[in-house]
Amino acid sequence: MSAIFRILFVVAGAITALFVARDALNFTIIQTFVAVLLVTAIVGLGSFWSQRRRT
């Protein structure tokens, strides 16, 4: 489980670094927000994918 979170935060850090400087005070907060958005997107895509396969 920790490996999944590490990969998720690496991806979120890369995306966040495109928009916010790494030495900004709120970088970790924005990185966490981006990680939550990624989890939401992955779960949503999985939900829609399983719904599409049933029809």
JODAUR-V868754 format. One record per run of one state. SS is the DSSP state (alpha for helix, beta for strand, coil for the rest). FROM is the first residue (numbers start at 1). TO is the last residue. If there is no record, write none. Layout:
BEGIN
((SS & FROM & TO) (SS & FROM & TO))
END
This chain:
BEGIN
((coil & 1 & 1) (alpha & 2 & 19) (coil & 20 & 26) (alpha & 27 & 54) (coil & 55 & 55))
END
